[in-house]
Amino acid sequence: MGKTRIGVKIMPREVILDTQGRAIEQTLKLNGMPQAHCRVGRFVELEFDSAPEVARTQAEEIAQKLLTNPLIETFELKDL
Amino acid sequence: MGKTRIGVKIMPREVILDTQGRAIEQTLKLNGMPQAHCRVGRFVELEFDSAPEVARTQAEEIAQKLLTNPLIETFELKDL
């Protein structure tokens, strides 16, 4: 049984004030760099000893129970 | 000219002690949850008013100059 790697991409909900994103936008402006709208989230790589279909269920459980706050964040699983 | 969205996935280098990842692994163990090796990074979504090929160059510049510390982190660009 091989290793299965799954990524969890966690982003702030659109309605939430993303202070890190605003800080980056300000810095881009102040430094004359290319302007971009910016949102900052987290990326967690999980590596399981289980088969892909089991690992995906486990990753979903970990993301829901431990990694994210559903009030302010949404997550997506990514196969790596 | 439409909007172009590019993601920047930033992960700690393998040789760097990833304290957040260790904390999550400990919590999984202590709570009897599925075990996984865990690494924690960041994900930044950038939205540009420029064409895709220009936006990619701009995203690379922003990632190198502003978002990452090459001593301890690596980054990848992702089309969104």
Backbone of each chain as nested JSON, in Angstrom:
{
  "chains": [
    {"id": "A", "residues": [
      {"number": 1, "name": "MET", "atoms": {"N": [0.852, -1.198, 0.0], "CA": [0.0, 0.0, 0.0], "C": [0.881, 1.239, 0.0]}},
      {"number": 2, "name": "GLY", "atoms": {"N": [0.72, 2.077, -1.0], "CA": [1.579, 3.251, -1.136], "C": [1.108, 4.411, -0.292]}},
      {"number": 3, "name": "LYS", "atoms": {"N": [1.819, 5.504, -0.442], "CA": [1.45, 6.747, 0.238], "C": [0.448, 7.504, -0.635]}},
      {"number": 4, "name": "THR", "atoms": {"N": [-0.472, 8.171, -0.019], "CA": [-1.381, 9.043, -0.761], "C": [-1.241, 10.453, -0.233]}},
      {"number": 5, "name": "ARG", "atoms": {"N": [-0.984, 11.405, -1.136], "CA": [-0.841, 12.807, -0.722], "C": [-2.065, 13.602, -1.152]}},
      {"number": 6, "name": "ILE", "atoms": {"N": [-2.614, 14.335, -0.21], "CA": [-3.78, 15.159, -0.496], "C": [-3.528, 16.566, 0.054]}},
      {"number": 7, "name": "GLY", "atoms": {"N": [-3.848, 17.563, -0.74], "CA": [-3.709, 18.952, -0.301], "C": [-5.038, 19.509, 0.171]}},
      {"number": 8, "name": "VAL", "atoms": {"N": [-4.993, 20.344, 1.178], "CA": [-6.197, 21.043, 1.639], "C": [-5.926, 22.539, 1.465]}},
      {"number": 9, "name": "LYS", "atoms": {"N": [-6.677, 23.157, 0.559], "CA": [-6.539, 24.602, 0.33], "C": [-7.624, 25.305, 1.133]}},
      {"number": 10, "name": "ILE", "atoms": {"N": [-7.223, 26.173, 2.025], "CA": [-8.155, 26.828, 2.95], "C": [-8.12, 28.326, 2.689]}},
      {"number": 11, "name": "MET", "atoms": {"N": [-9.27, 28.906, 2.312], "CA": [-9.305, 30.343, 2.006], "C": [-10.338, 31.032, 2.891]}},
      {"number": 12, "name": "PRO", "atoms": {"N": [-10.091, 32.31, 3.217], "CA": [-11.108, 33.062, 3.966], "C": [-12.355, 33.241, 3.101]}},
      {"number": 13, "name": "ARG", "atoms": {"N": [-13.538, 33.183, 3.722], "CA": [-14.764, 33.449, 2.958], "C": [-14.731, 34.868, 2.401]}},
      {"number": 14, "name": "GLU", "atoms": {"N": [-15.451, 35.073, 1.267], "CA": [-15.445, 36.379, 0.569], "C": [-15.9, 37.512, 1.493]}},
      {"number": 15, "name": "VAL", "atoms": {"N": [-16.839, 37.227, 2.412], "CA": [-17.4, 38.285, 3.254], "C": [-16.472, 38.684, 4.399]}},
      {"number": 16, "name": "ILE", "atoms": {"N": [-15.41, 37.878, 4.614], "CA": [-14.507, 38.114, 5.736], "C": [-13.42, 39.11, 5.334]}},
      {"number": 17, "name": "LEU", "atoms": {"N": [-13.127, 40.066, 6.218], "CA": [-12.042, 41.018, 5.949], "C": [-10.711, 40.275, 5.995]}},
      {"number": 18, "name": "ASP", "atoms": {"N": [-10.015, 40.279, 4.866], "CA": [-8.755, 39.537, 4.761], "C": [-7.607, 40.53, 4.958]}},
      {"number": 19, "name": "THR", "atoms": {"N": [-7.177, 40.681, 6.192], "CA": [-6.197, 41.733, 6.527], "C": [-4.839, 41.494, 5.863]}},
      {"number": 20, "name": "GLN", "atoms": {"N": [-4.434, 40.224, 5.763], "CA": [-3.152, 39.938, 5.104], "C": [-3.208, 40.326, 3.63]}},
      {"number": 21, "name": "GLY", "atoms": {"N": [-4.344, 40.029, 2.99], "CA": [-4.531, 40.386, 1.581], "C": [-4.459, 41.887, 1.379]}},
      {"number": 22, "name": "ARG", "atoms": {"N": [-5.127, 42.639, 2.266], "CA": [-5.108, 44.106, 2.154], "C": [-3.674, 44.622, 2.336]}},
      {"number": 23, "name": "ALA", "atoms": {"N": [-2.936, 44.04, 3.267], "CA": [-1.559, 44.473, 3.521], "C": [-0.694, 44.266, 2.275]}},
      {"number": 24, "name": "ILE", "atoms": {"N": [-0.859, 43.13, 1.607], "CA": [-0.075, 42.871, 0.392], "C": [-0.446, 43.873, -0.697]}},
      {"number": 25, "name": "GLU", "atoms": {"N": [-1.752, 44.141, -0.866], "CA": [-2.179, 45.113, -1.887], "C": [-1.565, 46.491, -1.629]}},
      {"number": 26, "name": "GLN", "atoms": {"N": [-1.569, 46.923, -0.366], "CA": [-0.953, 48.203, 0.003], "C": [0.531, 48.228, -0.355]}},
      {"number": 27, "name": "THR", "atoms": {"N": [1.206, 47.143, -0.041], "CA": [2.647, 47.077, -0.299], "C": [2.942, 47.117, -1.791]}},
      {"number": 28, "name": "LEU", "atoms": {"N": [2.108, 46.421, -2.593], "CA": [2.27, 46.47, -4.052], "C": [2.171, 47.912, -4.538]}},
      {"number": 29, "name": "LYS", "atoms": {"N": [1.149, 48.624, -4.036], "CA": [0.919, 50.005, -4.461], "C": [2.09, 50.905, -4.051]}},
      {"number": 30, "name": "LEU", "atoms": {"N": [2.503, 50.794, -2.8], "CA": [3.55, 51.673, -2.272], "C": [4.895, 51.438, -2.942]}},
      {"number": 31, "name": "ASN", "atoms": {"N": [5.111, 50.242, -3.468], "CA": [6.392, 49.925, -4.094], "C": [6.359, 49.995, -5.62]}},
      {"number": 32, "name": "GLY", "atoms": {"N": [5.255, 50.517, -6.179], "CA": [5.159, 50.615, -7.635], "C": [5.234, 49.277, -8.339]}},
      {"number": 33, "name": "MET", "atoms": {"N": [4.748, 48.235, -7.676], "CA": [4.748, 46.903, -8.303], "C": [3.412, 46.679, -9.029]}},
      {"number": 34, "name": "PRO", "atoms": {"N": [3.309, 45.584, -9.823], "CA": [2.043, 45.327, -10.519], "C": [0.899, 45.23, -9.497]}},
      {"number": 35, "name": "GLN", "atoms": {"N": [-0.246, 45.824, -9.841], "CA": [-1.393, 45.804, -8.937], "C": [-2.173, 44.506, -9.099]}},
      {"number": 36, "name": "ALA", "atoms": {"N": [-2.599, 43.934, -7.979], "CA": [-3.446, 42.739, -8.031], "C": [-4.367, 42.728, -6.828]}},
      {"number": 37, "name": "HIS", "atoms": {"N": [-5.57, 42.204, -7.043], "CA": [-6.432, 41.917, -5.901], "C": [-5.899, 40.64, -5.267]}},
      {"number": 38, "name": "CYS", "atoms": {"N": [-5.863, 40.619, -3.955], "CA": [-5.101, 39.573, -3.285], "C": [-5.879, 38.965, -2.119]}},
      {"number": 39, "name": "ARG", "atoms": {"N": [-5.915, 37.638, -2.046], "CA": [-6.506, 36.957, -0.887], "C": [-5.512, 35.926, -0.379]}},
      {"number": 40, "name": "VAL", "atoms": {"N": [-5.389, 35.842, 0.945], "CA": [-4.38, 34.967, 1.541], "C": [-5.045, 33.863, 2.349]}},
      {"number": 41, "name": "GLY", "atoms": {"N": [-4.694, 32.63, 2.013], "CA": [-5.202, 31.478, 2.753], "C": [-4.062, 30.557, 3.13]}},
      {"number": 42, "name": "ARG", "atoms": {"N": [-4.404, 29.313, 3.473], "CA": [-3.388, 28.35, 3.872], "C": [-3.446, 27.139, 2.961]}},
      {"number": 43, "name": "PHE", "atoms": {"N": [-2.319, 26.414, 2.914], "CA": [-2.297, 25.162, 2.157], "C": [-1.643, 24.103, 3.041]}},
      {"number": 44, "name": "VAL", "atoms": {"N": [-2.385, 23.025, 3.299], "CA": [-1.885, 21.954, 4.154], "C": [-1.726, 20.693, 3.306]}},
      {"number": 45, "name": "GLU", "atoms": {"N": [-0.515, 20.14, 3.287], "CA": [-0.279, 18.873, 2.593], "C": [-0.355, 17.742, 3.595]}},
      {"number": 46, "name": "LEU", "atoms": {"N": [-1.214, 16.769, 3.32], "CA": [-1.355, 15.598, 4.195], "C": [-0.866, 14.375, 3.432]}},
      {"number": 47, "name": "GLU", "atoms": {"N": [-0.1, 13.509, 4.107], "CA": [0.377, 12.281, 3.475], "C": [-0.069, 11.092, 4.313]}},
      {"number": 48, "name": "PHE", "atoms": {"N": [-0.839, 10.2, 3.705], "CA": [-1.434, 9.053, 4.402], "C": [-0.784, 7.759, 3.941]}},
      {"number": 49, "name": "ASP", "atoms": {"N": [-0.826, 6.752, 4.834], "CA": [-0.391, 5.406, 4.456], "C": [-1.545, 4.609, 3.85]}},
      {"number": 50, "name": "SER", "atoms": {"N": [-2.663, 5.23, 3.623], "CA": [-3.846, 4.488, 3.171], "C": [-4.094, 4.674, 1.672]}},
      {"number": 51, "name": "ALA", "atoms": {"N": [-5.005, 3.843, 1.139], "CA": [-5.352, 3.903, -0.283], "C": [-6.053, 5.229, -0.584]}},
      {"number": 52, "name": "PRO", "atoms": {"N": [-6.008, 5.687, -1.857], "CA": [-6.526, 7.008, -2.208], "C": [-7.959, 7.274, -1.748]}},
      {"number": 53, "name": "GLU", "atoms": {"N": [-8.872, 6.273, -1.931], "CA": [-10.276, 6.585, -1.578], "C": [-10.453, 6.74, -0.07]}},
      {"number": 54, "name": "VAL", "atoms": {"N": [-9.716, 5.904, 0.724], "CA": [-9.761, 6.033, 2.187], "C": [-9.119, 7.36, 2.617]}},
      {"number": 55, "name": "ALA", "atoms": {"N": [-7.979, 7.652, 2.03], "CA": [-7.241, 8.871, 2.394], "C": [-8.084, 10.117, 2.16]}},
      {"number": 56, "name": "ARG", "atoms": {"N": [-8.861, 10.12, 1.1], "CA": [-9.679, 11.298, 0.799], "C": [-10.724, 11.54, 1.896]}},
      {"number": 57, "name": "THR", "atoms": {"N": [-11.349, 10.452, 2.352], "CA": [-12.323, 10.568, 3.451], "C": [-11.635, 11.057, 4.717]}},
      {"number": 58, "name": "GLN", "atoms": {"N": [-10.442, 10.507, 4.992], "CA": [-9.694, 10.918, 6.185], "C": [-9.294, 12.397, 6.095]}},
      {"number": 59, "name": "ALA", "atoms": {"N": [-8.856, 12.814, 4.91], "CA": [-8.454, 14.21, 4.732], "C": [-9.644, 15.139, 4.957]}},
      {"number": 60, "name": "GLU", "atoms": {"N": [-10.81, 14.722, 4.468], "CA": [-12.013, 15.548, 4.647], "C": [-12.341, 15.68, 6.132]}},
      {"number": 61, "name": "GLU", "atoms": {"N": [-12.224, 14.559, 6.868], "CA": [-12.493, 14.597, 8.316], "C": [-11.512, 15.547, 9.022]}},
      {"number": 62, "name": "ILE", "atoms": {"N": [-10.231, 15.423, 8.693], "CA": [-9.21, 16.273, 9.331], "C": [-9.455, 17.745, 8.997]}},
      {"number": 63, "name": "ALA", "atoms": {"N": [-9.783, 18.01, 7.737], "CA": [-10.015, 19.398, 7.328], "C": [-11.205, 19.99, 8.076]}},
      {"number": 64, "name": "GLN", "atoms": {"N": [-12.283, 19.215, 8.187], "CA": [-13.499, 19.733, 8.851], "C": [-13.317, 19.898, 10.348]}},
      {"number": 65, "name": "LYS", "atoms": {"N": [-12.694, 18.887, 10.984], "CA": [-12.652, 18.9, 12.447], "C": [-11.507, 19.726, 13.005]}},
      {"number": 66, "name": "LEU", "atoms": {"N": [-10.414, 19.829, 12.247], "CA": [-9.202, 20.359, 12.849], "C": [-8.643, 21.585, 12.119]}},
      {"number": 67, "name": "LEU", "atoms": {"N": [-8.717, 21.585, 10.792], "CA": [-7.949, 22.598, 10.052], "C": [-8.721, 23.875, 9.757]}},
      {"number": 68, "name": "THR", "atoms": {"N": [-10.048, 23.781, 9.698], "CA": [-10.793, 24.96, 9.247], "C": [-11.84, 25.398, 10.262]}},
      {"number": 69, "name": "ASN", "atoms": {"N": [-12.156, 26.663, 10.209], "CA": [-13.274, 27.234, 10.95], "C": [-14.344, 27.583, 9.916]}},
      {"number": 70, "name": "PRO", "atoms": {"N": [-15.438, 26.802, 9.856], "CA": [-16.42, 26.984, 8.774], "C": [-17.128, 28.345, 8.811]}},
      {"number": 71, "name": "LEU", "atoms": {"N": [-17.081, 29.023, 9.947], "CA": [-17.694, 30.355, 10.007], "C": [-16.964, 31.344, 9.112]}},
      {"number": 72, "name": "ILE", "atoms": {"N": [-15.652, 31.205, 9.025], "CA": [-14.872, 32.218, 8.308], "C": [-14.055, 31.661, 7.141]}},
      {"number": 73, "name": "GLU", "atoms": {"N": [-14.039, 30.32, 6.974], "CA": [-13.165, 29.734, 5.957], "C": [-13.918, 28.674, 5.137]}},
      {"number": 74, "name": "THR", "atoms": {"N": [-13.452, 28.477, 3.913], "CA": [-13.917, 27.345, 3.112], "C": [-12.672, 26.53, 2.728]}},
      {"number": 75, "name": "PHE", "atoms": {"N": [-12.863, 25.239, 2.473], "CA": [-11.714, 24.436, 2.025], "C": [-12.051, 23.599, 0.814]}},
      {"number": 76, "name": "GLU", "atoms": {"N": [-11.007, 23.235, 0.088], "CA": [-11.112, 22.32, -1.064], "C": [-10.009, 21.289, -0.932]}},
      {"number": 77, "name": "LEU", "atoms": {"N": [-10.306, 20.028, -1.269], "CA": [-9.262, 18.999, -1.322], "C": [-8.665, 18.95, -2.719]}},
      {"number": 78, "name": "LYS", "atoms": {"N": [-7.35, 18.72, -2.789], "CA": [-6.642, 18.621, -4.079], "C": [-5.8, 17.353, -4.06]}},
      {"number": 79, "name": "ASP", "atoms": {"N": [-5.904, 16.529, -5.107], "CA": [-4.982, 15.394, -5.22], "C": [-3.614, 15.923, -5.61]}},
      {"number": 80, "name": "LEU", "atoms": {"N": [-2.581, 15.425, -4.939], "CA": [-1.23, 15.926, -5.219], "C": [-0.41, 14.87, -5.935]}}
    ]},
    {"id": "B", "residues": [
      {"number": 1, "name": "MET", "atoms": {"N": [-10.329, 43.407, -21.968], "CA": [-9.332, 42.558, -21.301], "C": [-9.913, 42.025, -20.002]}},
      {"number": 2, "name": "GLY", "atoms": {"N": [-9.947, 40.724, -19.856], "CA": [-10.585, 40.126, -18.676], "C": [-9.651, 40.075, -17.486]}},
      {"number": 3, "name": "LYS", "atoms": {"N": [-10.165, 39.481, -16.433], "CA": [-9.377, 39.278, -15.217], "C": [-8.613, 37.962, -15.342]}},
      {"number": 4, "name": "THR", "atoms": {"N": [-7.422, 37.919, -14.801], "CA": [-6.672, 36.666, -14.752], "C": [-6.367, 36.339, -13.303]}},
      {"number": 5, "name": "ARG", "atoms": {"N": [-6.733, 35.137, -12.876], "CA": [-6.48, 34.739, -11.497], "C": [-5.35, 33.711, -11.46]}},
      {"number": 6, "name": "ILE", "atoms": {"N": [-4.388, 33.97, -10.601], "CA": [-3.239, 33.064, -10.456], "C": [-3.035, 32.782, -8.971]}},
      {"number": 7, "name": "GLY", "atoms": {"N": [-2.822, 31.517, -8.648], "CA": [-2.565, 31.134, -7.26], "C": [-1.069, 30.962, -7.02]}},
      {"number": 8, "name": "VAL", "atoms": {"N": [-0.625, 31.335, -5.844], "CA": [0.767, 31.099, -5.447], "C": [0.739, 30.187, -4.223]}},
      {"number": 9, "name": "LYS", "atoms": {"N": [1.251, 28.973, -4.42], "CA": [1.304, 28.011, -3.308], "C": [2.699, 28.077, -2.709]}},
      {"number": 10, "name": "ILE", "atoms": {"N": [2.792, 28.39, -1.431], "CA": [4.08, 28.61, -0.769], "C": [4.232, 27.569, 0.335]}},
      {"number": 11, "name": "MET", "atoms": {"N": [5.268, 26.739, 0.244], "CA": [5.461, 25.688, 1.249], "C": [6.842, 25.83, 1.895]}},
      {"number": 12, "name": "PRO", "atoms": {"N": [6.958, 25.444, 3.159], "CA": [8.278, 25.456, 3.796], "C": [9.178, 24.418, 3.121]}},
      {"number": 13, "name": "ARG", "atoms": {"N": [10.459, 24.732, 2.976], "CA": [11.403, 23.748, 2.427], "C": [11.452, 22.515, 3.329]}},
      {"number": 14, "name": "GLU", "atoms": {"N": [11.765, 21.364, 2.721], "CA": [11.765, 20.087, 3.456], "C": [12.702, 20.117, 4.66]}},
      {"number": 15, "name": "VAL", "atoms": {"N": [13.82, 20.832, 4.534], "CA": [14.819, 20.834, 5.608], "C": [14.413, 21.72, 6.787]}},
      {"number": 16, "name": "ILE", "atoms": {"N": [13.358, 22.531, 6.593], "CA": [12.935, 23.478, 7.626], "C": [11.985, 22.784, 8.612]}},
      {"number": 17, "name": "LEU", "atoms": {"N": [12.172, 23.028, 9.903], "CA": [11.26, 22.482, 10.901], "C": [9.906, 23.177, 10.771]}},
      {"number": 18, "name": "ASP", "atoms": {"N": [8.886, 22.393, 10.462], "CA": [7.555, 22.958, 10.226], "C": [6.733, 22.772, 11.508]}},
      {"number": 19, "name": "THR", "atoms": {"N": [6.777, 23.788, 12.378], "CA": [6.166, 23.647, 13.717], "C": [4.645, 23.491, 13.649]}},
      {"number": 20, "name": "GLN", "atoms": {"N": [4.001, 24.18, 12.711], "CA": [2.545, 24.031, 12.589], "C": [2.181, 22.603, 12.162]}},
      {"number": 21, "name": "GLY", "atoms": {"N": [2.978, 22.057, 11.239], "CA": [2.728, 20.676, 10.803], "C": [2.884, 19.693, 11.951]}},
      {"number": 22, "name": "ARG", "atoms": {"N": [3.935, 19.877, 12.777], "CA": [4.149, 18.985, 13.922], "C": [2.984, 19.091, 14.903]}},
      {"number": 23, "name": "ALA", "atoms": {"N": [2.488, 20.313, 15.104], "CA": [1.374, 20.526, 16.035], "C": [0.123, 19.781, 15.554]}},
      {"number": 24, "name": "ILE", "atoms": {"N": [-0.146, 19.837, 14.261], "CA": [-1.325, 19.142, 13.729], "C": [-1.155, 17.638, 13.888]}},
      {"number": 25, "name": "GLU", "atoms": {"N": [0.046, 17.117, 13.591], "CA": [0.288, 15.668, 13.749], "C": [0.045, 15.233, 15.194]}},
      {"number": 26, "name": "GLN", "atoms": {"N": [0.549, 16.005, 16.154], "CA": [0.332, 15.712, 17.576], "C": [-1.153, 15.671, 17.912]}},
      {"number": 27, "name": "THR", "atoms": {"N": [-1.878, 16.645, 17.426], "CA": [-3.306, 16.731, 17.723], "C": [-4.059, 15.547, 17.134]}},
      {"number": 28, "name": "LEU", "atoms": {"N": [-3.685, 15.137, 15.912], "CA": [-4.311, 13.954, 15.303], "C": [-4.111, 12.744, 16.207]}},
      {"number": 29, "name": "LYS", "atoms": {"N": [-2.877, 12.564, 16.689], "CA": [-2.547, 11.421, 17.53], "C": [-3.325, 11.478, 18.849]}},
      {"number": 30, "name": "LEU", "atoms": {"N": [-3.306, 12.624, 19.494], "CA": [-3.948, 12.766, 20.809], "C": [-5.457, 12.596, 20.738]}},
      {"number": 31, "name": "ASN", "atoms": {"N": [-6.052, 12.874, 19.571], "CA": [-7.505, 12.774, 19.439], "C": [-7.964, 11.495, 18.751]}},
      {"number": 32, "name": "GLY", "atoms": {"N": [-7.041, 10.553, 18.56], "CA": [-7.422, 9.293, 17.918], "C": [-7.957, 9.469, 16.508]}},
      {"number": 33, "name": "MET", "atoms": {"N": [-7.487, 10.481, 15.816], "CA": [-7.927, 10.72, 14.429], "C": [-6.971, 10.016, 13.46]}},
      {"number": 34, "name": "PRO", "atoms": {"N": [-7.35, 9.951, 12.159], "CA": [-6.459, 9.308, 11.192], "C": [-5.083, 9.973, 11.224]}},
      {"number": 35, "name": "GLN", "atoms": {"N": [-4.027, 9.163, 11.162], "CA": [-2.669, 9.701, 11.2], "C": [-2.238, 10.154, 9.809]}},
      {"number": 36, "name": "ALA", "atoms": {"N": [-1.573, 11.279, 9.738], "CA": [-1.033, 11.747, 8.467], "C": [0.223, 12.561, 8.73]}},
      {"number": 37, "name": "HIS", "atoms": {"N": [1.179, 12.471, 7.794], "CA": [2.308, 13.391, 7.819], "C": [1.792, 14.716, 7.269]}},
      {"number": 38, "name": "CYS", "atoms": {"N": [2.175, 15.802, 7.894], "CA": [1.518, 17.061, 7.623], "C": [2.515, 18.206, 7.425]}},
      {"number": 39, "name": "ARG", "atoms": {"N": [2.316, 18.998, 6.39], "CA": [3.117, 20.209, 6.171], "C": [2.183, 21.38, 5.905]}},
      {"number": 40, "name": "VAL", "atoms": {"N": [2.493, 22.506, 6.517], "CA": [1.604, 23.661, 6.425], "C": [2.286, 24.803, 5.685]}},
      {"number": 41, "name": "GLY", "atoms": {"N": [1.621, 25.277, 4.646], "CA": [2.119, 26.422, 3.893], "C": [1.019, 27.441, 3.701]}},
      {"number": 42, "name": "ARG", "atoms": {"N": [1.228, 28.341, 2.744], "CA": [0.243, 29.378, 2.484], "C": [-0.224, 29.303, 1.047]}},
      {"number": 43, "name": "PHE", "atoms": {"N": [-1.402, 29.874, 0.799], "CA": [-1.911, 29.957, -0.566], "C": [-2.413, 31.377, -0.804]}},
      {"number": 44, "name": "VAL", "atoms": {"N": [-1.839, 32.045, -1.799], "CA": [-2.218, 33.423, -2.09], "C": [-2.871, 33.464, -3.468]}},
      {"number": 45, "name": "GLU", "atoms": {"N": [-4.098, 33.977, -3.53], "CA": [-4.78, 34.158, -4.813], "C": [-4.598, 35.589, -5.275]}},
      {"number": 46, "name": "LEU", "atoms": {"N": [-4.072, 35.754, -6.49], "CA": [-3.861, 37.083, -7.067], "C": [-4.782, 37.238, -8.268]}},
      {"number": 47, "name": "GLU", "atoms": {"N": [-5.427, 38.388, -8.376], "CA": [-6.305, 38.65, -9.524], "C": [-5.822, 39.907, -10.225]}},
      {"number": 48, "name": "PHE", "atoms": {"N": [-5.487, 39.753, -11.503], "CA": [-4.918, 40.847, -12.294], "C": [-5.901, 41.316, -13.353]}},
      {"number": 49, "name": "ASP", "atoms": {"N": [-5.752, 42.58, -13.761], "CA": [-6.529, 43.101, -14.891], "C": [-5.806, 42.836, -16.212]}},
      {"number": 50, "name": "SER", "atoms": {"N": [-4.726, 42.115, -16.187], "CA": [-3.925, 41.95, -17.401], "C": [-4.161, 40.584, -18.041]}},
      {"number": 51, "name": "ALA", "atoms": {"N": [-3.644, 40.439, -19.265], "CA": [-3.774, 39.195, -20.017], "C": [-2.982, 38.084, -19.316]}},
      {"number": 52, "name": "PRO", "atoms": {"N": [-3.377, 36.805, -19.541], "CA": [-2.761, 35.694, -18.81], "C": [-1.235, 35.654, -18.852]}},
      {"number": 53, "name": "GLU", "atoms": {"N": [-0.635, 35.895, -20.04], "CA": [0.833, 35.75, -20.093], "C": [1.537, 36.87, -19.307]}},
      {"number": 54, "name": "VAL", "atoms": {"N": [0.968, 38.093, -19.355], "CA": [1.522, 39.205, -18.573], "C": [1.317, 38.932, -17.081]}},
      {"number": 55, "name": "ALA", "atoms": {"N": [0.103, 38.5, -16.742], "CA": [-0.238, 38.256, -15.335], "C": [0.702, 37.228, -14.709]}},
      {"number": 56, "name": "ARG", "atoms": {"N": [1.064, 36.228, -15.481], "CA": [1.946, 35.183, -14.934], "C": [3.321, 35.752, -14.558]}},
      {"number": 57, "name": "THR", "atoms": {"N": [3.844, 36.597, -15.432], "CA": [5.123, 37.253, -15.134], "C": [5.0, 38.14, -13.903]}},
      {"number": 58, "name": "GLN", "atoms": {"N": [3.885, 38.883, -13.83], "CA": [3.668, 39.765, -12.675], "C": [3.542, 38.95, -11.386]}},
      {"number": 59, "name": "ALA", "atoms": {"N": [2.82, 37.83, -11.46], "CA": [2.637, 36.984, -10.278], "C": [3.982, 36.444, -9.802]}},
      {"number": 60, "name": "GLU", "atoms": {"N": [4.823, 36.057, -10.764], "CA": [6.142, 35.538, -10.409], "C": [6.974, 36.614, -9.707]}},
      {"number": 61, "name": "GLU", "atoms": {"N": [6.904, 37.845, -10.208], "CA": [7.639, 38.951, -9.591], "C": [7.147, 39.184, -8.154]}},
      {"number": 62, "name": "ILE", "atoms": {"N": [5.817, 39.215, -7.98], "CA": [5.242, 39.451, -6.649], "C": [5.631, 38.324, -5.694]}},
      {"number": 63, "name": "ALA", "atoms": {"N": [5.564, 37.087, -6.196], "CA": [5.893, 35.944, -5.339], "C": [7.348, 36.006, -4.884]}},
      {"number": 64, "name": "GLN", "atoms": {"N": [8.25, 36.34, -5.827], "CA": [9.678, 36.372, -5.494], "C": [10.047, 37.526, -4.574]}},
      {"number": 65, "name": "LYS", "atoms": {"N": [9.497, 38.725, -4.889], "CA": [9.945, 39.916, -4.164], "C": [9.229, 40.115, -2.845]}},
      {"number": 66, "name": "LEU", "atoms": {"N": [7.981, 39.635, -2.765], "CA": [7.146, 40.047, -1.642], "C": [6.617, 38.879, -0.807]}},
      {"number": 67, "name": "LEU", "atoms": {"N": [6.253, 37.782, -1.464], "CA": [5.478, 36.768, -0.744], "C": [6.319, 35.678, -0.111]}},
      {"number": 68, "name": "THR", "atoms": {"N": [7.519, 35.444, -0.652], "CA": [8.266, 34.292, -0.152], "C": [9.658, 34.679, 0.326]}},
      {"number": 69, "name": "ASN", "atoms": {"N": [10.151, 33.875, 1.231], "CA": [11.544, 33.955, 1.673], "C": [12.258, 32.719, 1.114]}},
      {"number": 70, "name": "PRO", "atoms": {"N": [13.1, 32.918, 0.077], "CA": [13.679, 31.755, -0.608], "C": [14.587, 30.893, 0.273]}},
      {"number": 71, "name": "LEU", "atoms": {"N": [15.054, 31.449, 1.399], "CA": [15.884, 30.643, 2.301], "C": [15.095, 29.505, 2.92]}},
      {"number": 72, "name": "ILE", "atoms": {"N": [13.824, 29.762, 3.195], "CA": [13.041, 28.766, 3.943], "C": [11.8, 28.274, 3.205]}},
      {"number": 73, "name": "GLU", "atoms": {"N": [11.486, 28.876, 2.041], "CA": [10.24, 28.533, 1.354], "C": [10.47, 28.322, -0.139]}},
      {"number": 74, "name": "THR", "atoms": {"N": [9.603, 27.518, -0.738], "CA": [9.55, 27.404, -2.192], "C": [8.129, 27.77, -2.627]}},
      {"number": 75, "name": "PHE", "atoms": {"N": [7.992, 28.252, -3.868], "CA": [6.634, 28.545, -4.342], "C": [6.382, 27.965, -5.728]}},
      {"number": 76, "name": "GLU", "atoms": {"N": [5.103, 27.76, -6.022], "CA": [4.65, 27.317, -7.344], "C": [3.491, 28.199, -7.758]}},
      {"number": 77, "name": "LEU", "atoms": {"N": [3.424, 28.552, -9.04], "CA": [2.26, 29.274, -9.55], "C": [1.236, 28.275, -10.069]}},
      {"number": 78, "name": "LYS", "atoms": {"N": [-0.04, 28.584, -9.858], "CA": [-1.142, 27.73, -10.316], "C": [-2.15, 28.597, -11.058]}},
      {"number": 79, "name": "ASP", "atoms": {"N": [-2.543, 28.179, -12.26], "CA": [-3.648, 28.878, -12.938], "C": [-4.951, 28.525, -12.237]}},
      {"number": 80, "name": "LEU", "atoms": {"N": [-5.779, 29.517, -11.967], "CA": [-7.043, 29.269, -11.239], "C": [-8.242, 29.417, -12.187]}}
    ]}
  ]
}
